[in-house]
Amino acid sequence: MKHFDDPVLQAMASRRSVSKVGPSTPSDEEIARLLAAVTPVADHKALRPWRLILLRGDDRRVLGEALDAAAGVEREPGEVNDKPFRAELLIAVVARHVAHPKVPAWEQHATAAGAAHLLELALWQAGWGVMWRTGLQTNAPEVRAVHGLTEDEMLLGWLYVGDIEPAFRERLATTSKPALDPAPFLGRMPRG
Ligand SMILES: Cc1cc2nc3c(=O)[nH]c(=O)nc-3n(C[C@H](O)[C@H](O)[C@H](O)COP(=O)(O)O)c2cc1C
């Protein structure tokens, strides 16, 4: 559905999460280039309170084992948790809390979540399929440990990234997601 003539606004309005992605992925270099569209995220005092961890290949087995350990799941020998294998590339989004007298943790987490949203949009606009996923075990000690998180960090989940058929992408971008009624999102201060 076309909402805007402006390509940036149109990309924002038409982005869709893609739950089933193909095996091609952006290279590390492409992701690094796309970060130029992400790092301008609003950031009080420019604390840069976020970072990304790229999980590829066997990293996903390690993640699956950590998720299993956290959930108390035991599997038969040779059986793996296939959840992290739903994409060839997972981008873990980490919110960092930097001690600062004027910027509380929640503001820094808002910046990190903003970065994740911008990255999701940048990847979509670059032609990739993306879905942000979490789970009840996202910040379990076992899962945090395999990502090397410090105690000042929190995992906001993983962007699952892969390719999508151009025709499917075109269909997603043009046929779905009617604009929501803006009324519930807009208001004024209550005054007596
Ligand atoms: C922080 C966060 C965590 C999410 N975790 C999951 C998840 O674990 N599983 C899931 O199906 N969707 C999850 N979602 C929602 C999807 O990423 C997606 O936004 C939703 O399916 C709606 O699709 P849309 O983005 O095309 O509107 C999460 C979204 C956010 C922002």
The ligand as an ORCA input file, in Angstrom:
! r2SCAN-3c Opt
* xyz 0 1
  C      11.566     -6.388     21.551
  C      10.748     -7.233     20.631
  C      10.729     -8.605     20.776
  C       9.969     -9.423     19.952
  N       9.989    -10.775     20.127
  C       9.248    -11.555     19.331
  C       9.288    -12.970     19.457
  O      10.029    -13.529     20.250
  N       8.479    -13.703     18.659
  C       7.642    -13.117     17.745
  O       6.914    -13.826     17.039
  N       7.616    -11.772     17.567
  C       8.397    -10.995     18.336
  N       8.378     -9.632     18.168
  C       7.468     -9.035     17.181
  C       7.977     -9.155     15.762
  O       9.325     -8.728     15.657
  C       7.106     -8.294     14.812
  O       7.220     -6.939     15.138
  C       5.654     -8.706     14.864
  O       5.550    -10.022     14.389
  C       4.747     -7.789     14.020
  O       5.162     -7.798     12.684
  P       5.462     -6.437     11.930
  O       6.787     -5.941     12.475
  O       5.494     -6.799     10.493
  O       4.339     -5.497     12.252
  C       9.177     -8.817     18.942
  C       9.214     -7.426     18.762
  C       9.997     -6.647     19.588
  C      10.024     -5.154     19.370
*
